[in-house]
Amino acid sequence: MAADSHCPYCALQCAMTLTPDPLAATPVTVAGRAFPTNRGGLCKKGWTSAELLRTPDRLTVPLVRRDGELRPATWDDALGMIAERLAALRREHGADAVGVFGGGGLTNEKAYVLGKFARLALGTSRIDYNGRFCMSSAAAAGNRAFGVDRGMPFPVTDLDDADTILLLGSNVAATMPPFLGHLSGARAAGGFIVVDPRRSQTAQLTADGAGIHLQPAPGTDLVLLLGLLHVVLADGLADTAYLEARTTGFDAVRRSVAGWWPERVQEHTGVPVGQLRVVARRLARGRGTFILTGRGVEQHVDGTDTATAAINLALALGLVGRPGSGYGTLTGQGNGQGGREHGQKCDQLPGYRKITDPAARAAVAAVWGVDPAVIPGPGVPAVELLGMLGQRPDGVRALLVHGSNVVVSGPDAGAIRSGLEALDLLVVCDFVLSETAELADVVLPVTQWAEEEGTMTNLEGRVLRRRRALDPPPGVRSELDILADLAHRLNAPSTWPTDPAEVFDELARASAGGVADYSGLSHAVLDAQAEIGEAAHWPYPAGSTGTPRLFLDRFGHDDGRARLVAVRARELTTGRRPGELTLITGRLLEHYQSGAQTRRVPELVTAQPEVRAELHPATAARLGIADGDRVVVGNSRGAVTARALLSTGMRLDTVFLPFHFAGRQCANLLTEAAVDPISAMPEFKRTAVTVRPAVEEEAA
Ligand code: SF4
């Protein structure tokens, strides 16, 4: 029977219908389904997603390392061995010797159980997840300004009628093509403004009068935003009535941008004064104006401040909470939103509650049936956690990895690999032998999206049902089963349901009263709503009908006001030595995240088989590089061998690498584990590298 579900990849969560077909090459066929976010459309990744269900190297049996080799084992042996070793490590070195690393692609139910498992079954504070790499700066800025972090506090269809959209640091044409349909109104009105140091596929959509592409030097987005706000204030374009009625902190912000006159901004960013003025006026005079940020401006050591500067600009223009206008951030991973709400963050309990809040601890402990004192305090964020792997005496000696391929997607990937290799025990749950799973002591084969029930929360905070369309291969288990089994073997307190609907009900109870309150929802409610075309945007407390648009009347802070926060640009030297370029990393249309999934889909691999280093032709000529040559992009952390791709859309000082590839093609061998001091998000977008032609053996 056909099942209505959603794409396994990005946060747009395009709707699709999966129909089992014994005669087809894949066990289900995929059809796009009418839905507000995708209107029936899918991108290449979505269309080909079923191919991964029976990929030839699908894992269907647990693997345990013996004599240096991963060998098949029974579930009982594998789980028994894990439980025994975890218990021993805890006895000998304390609970924090065990770490847990989650993922933004896990269902809400799995993310919730993973957080509960870490706190109750392992007793460890050391849990965090790969969403720290993508969403944490925007989340920190949203929490600071609005008291709530929901990426888009409005339905994505609100964008349709806007005539002005400022999109900072997001290449949606490659990452989520069906989203482009929501930008057509702004493009038709000439108001599509893209900020990107690269003339990406999205930036190219500003051509022919559709809008403006601003191409600042990498790492100068904050200055650009300070400059835009300077022009808005200097030209009397701010919404002073809105600022007075709905915000605090404006005076300090006004003073903080006073020194960022356009000529100074041009000097630092390279964006011409004329463009700055045109954009500021357009933002102020649009009939419907949205400001949206993405990873390009957030994955920096000042990412939280940059997102804050974008919010300050939106607040000064009176956009936030005004119907037909707004501010939002584009979540990347499929459950990047829900995955950051239910407890797999190091400082968080379900419902987006702080683990340090006594009331939150008591509420969640009551649902779990434990004493609040049993729940550990806050742990450490992802990059710090990964830096502790294998460290003695107080580091992490065992790590459980769920829904993440950190050895490809983490910053300074070579150091992460060394840390993983130094562990006493590495357990990875995955459905293929990812590069991280290859290093594991135990690999547990898990279900894929079409084989399981659950929920995801998309980029608009809309809670969606994932439905099972077919049975998993024999031997494969859900992470809900695995964690419950391990919890029992570890004599954990509380109950450990394995039915996703039952887990969701518990999650809903645990979230009651939190910022992300799901207590009015259940699988049955979501199914009934889907039948009649209704949506469930959180907060959705019991008795409510959901909240498609936040902030219409008040913000999440106790006084109901949004907070403008004055932010400063960091030291404005490039930090580059002569001959160095700035590496920015990003995505391709054909691949998703670390590529562990999409590099196994033949059509996608044929289209994008390898990493390409994108360079301006003039830069390449200076370095003696021709289009298609093998080059080495390197720095003190590592070296990547790539084929050169010459493009006049690149700045002269910049090189671009997609981060989906592994081994010698892994862009994150070069990135640094430097993080934003507020969000702990790593700086993926501003790495010093050199580029040179590869010598013969490197090219081979
Ligand atoms: Fe839609 Fe994203 Fe899936 Fe593409 S990858 S089909 S844009 S959800």
Residues whose N, C-alpha, C, O or C-beta is under 5 A from the ligand:
A	BS01	SF4	C7 Y9 C10 L12 Q13 C14 L42 C43 K45 G46 T175 M176 P177 P178
